Amino acid sequence: MKHNTNKKYNEEFRKMVVELYRSGRPVKELSSEYGISEVTIYKWIKKYSPITTIDEEEVTLEDLKKLQKEMLRLKEENEILKKAMTIFARK
């Protein structure tokens, strides 16, 4: 079976494939059934499978990436505010 590497799958579909895997379906079977490479499915599994934190919360790799982006944005805003405060403190 030839796989079309140009396919774009929506997030809902990717999560569904991961759920099928988590419910016991082998990656090889999912790959054949949906025409998706096994490597791609493993990437989705990594991206959408929850990670349990120290305080027993579950987050996905996707959630962590979003949190890191938000944290960077907030750090940048914080630096801008610190600079603005030093400018206003001089006046």
N, C-alpha and C positions, 0 to 999 in steps of 0.2 A: 504494500500500500504506500502510495506516495503522499507525503505530508505537505500541505500548503503552508509555508512558513510566513506568508504575508497576511494570514488571518488575524483579525483583531477580535478578541473575545471580551465581552463586557464583564465587569466585576462580579455580577450576579452569577453568571455562568461559571467563572473561575471558582467562586466560593462553593458552588454546587458540586463541581468535580472534586474539590477538596473534601467536602462532606461525604461524598460517595466513598472516597478513599478511607476516611476516618471511620466509616461504618463497615469497613472490611473488604471493599473491592480492591483487587490488586492494581497497581499502576499500569502494568502491562495490559491488562484487560481494558482499563479506562482509555489508554492510549489507542488501542485498536478500535474500540467502540466509537470514540469521538474524533479520531484522526489528529490527535495532538501528540507531539513527541513526549517521551517519558521525561526527558530533561526539563521540559516546560512544566509538566505536572509537578515534578519535584520542587521546582522554583515556587509554584503556587502553594504547595504544601508548606514550604518554609515561610512564605509570606503571610499566609492566612491561619496558620496553626497557632493557638494560644501558647503563651509562655506564662508559667505561674511565678508570680513575684514572691518576695519574702513574706508579705502580709496576705498571701493566698489569693491575690487578685489575678485575673487572667488578662493579658494583653497580647496582641499580635505584633509581629515585626512591623507591620504597616502602622499600627498605633504608635509604636516606639519612634518610628521615623517622623511621624506627624508631630509628636511631642518634642523631638529634638529640633525640628524646624521652628516650632513655636518658641522654644527656649532660646534659640539663637536670635530670633526676632526681638524677643523681650530683652535680651542682653544688649542688643544694639540700641534699642529705645532707651534703656537705662543709661548707657554711655552718653547718648545725646542729651538726656536730662541732666546728668552730672555736669557736662560741659556748659549747658545753659545756666545751671545754678552758679557756677563759678563766675560766669560773665555777669550775671545779675548781682552777685554778692559784691563785686568790685564797684558797682555804681552807687 
